[in-house]
């Protein structure tokens, strides 16, 4: 049974859910959250070699008191179909974070997983990148109500997830 706490993209969240996530990113950035503990490390699946993502996730997890087991591209390719991999990984990890995965793989992992799956970019969505950007914008401007963001560039998963910020009163213009 998929976890209802998975974060695959922002478009499916109500605006209050996005507001809560932005508030939590602010609390993490300010060190206002208590340290977490888990006996088992969270799983980080890296679909392509992206060293800075691994460093950010492992560093952020350490700040929160968590450990990470990283599965590189070679290991990800041997996990089999995504729902089965989600089921297997959820037996030993309290959460699964996927970065640089093939498009749609995070949703497949969530379909088979009994623990939360967090999509950190799979080509079709990038809710973590969008949350980081929305956090930064709220740090600079406070409320996003009435603000306009202009996107110049290709349509991407990050753009589609930033459109989820429209629920916060942010207007997004795409050039």
BELGIMO-V400952 format. One record per backbone hydrogen bond with DSSP energy under -1.0 kcal/mol. CO is the residue of the C=O (numbers start at 0). NH is the residue of the N-H. E is the energy in kcal/mol with one decimal. If there is no record, write none. Layout:
co->(CO CO)
nh->(NH NH)
e->(E E)
//
This chain:
co->(2 6 9 13 14 15 16 17 18 19 20 21 22 23 24 25 26 27 41 42 43 44 49 50 51 52 53 54 55 56 57 58 59 60 61 63 66 68 70 71 72 75 80 81 82 83 84 85 87 88 88 94 95 96 97 98 101 103 104 105 106 107 108 115 116 117 120 120 124 125 126 127 128 129 130 131 132 133 134 135 136 137 143 146 148 150 155 156 157 158 161 162 163 164 164 165 168 170 172)
nh->(5 118 12 17 18 19 20 21 22 23 24 25 26 27 28 29 31 30 68 96 70 98 53 54 55 56 57 58 59 60 61 62 63 65 64 35 41 43 45 75 76 78 84 85 86 87 88 89 90 91 92 42 117 44 119 46 104 107 108 109 110 111 112 95 6 97 99 100 121 129 130 131 132 133 134 135 136 137 138 139 140 141 146 170 172 174 159 160 161 162 164 165 166 167 169 168 145 148 150)
e->(-1.0 -3.0 -2.0 -1.8 -2.5 -2.2 -2.1 -2.6 -2.3 -2.3 -2.2 -1.9 -2.2 -2.7 -2.5 -2.1 -2.9 -1.1 -2.8 -3.3 -3.3 -3.1 -1.6 -2.4 -2.4 -2.8 -2.7 -2.4 -2.8 -2.7 -2.1 -2.0 -1.4 -3.4 -1.0 -3.6 -2.5 -2.7 -2.9 -2.7 -2.1 -1.3 -2.4 -2.9 -2.1 -2.5 -3.0 -2.0 -1.1 -1.3 -1.8 -2.6 -3.0 -3.1 -3.5 -2.6 -2.3 -1.7 -2.7 -2.4 -1.9 -1.2 -1.2 -2.5 -2.4 -2.6 -1.6 -1.2 -1.9 -2.2 -2.5 -2.2 -2.1 -2.9 -2.6 -2.3 -2.5 -2.2 -2.1 -2.1 -3.0 -1.9 -2.3 -2.9 -3.2 -3.4 -2.2 -2.2 -2.4 -1.9 -1.9 -1.7 -1.5 -2.1 -1.4 -1.7 -1.6 -3.4 -3.6)
//
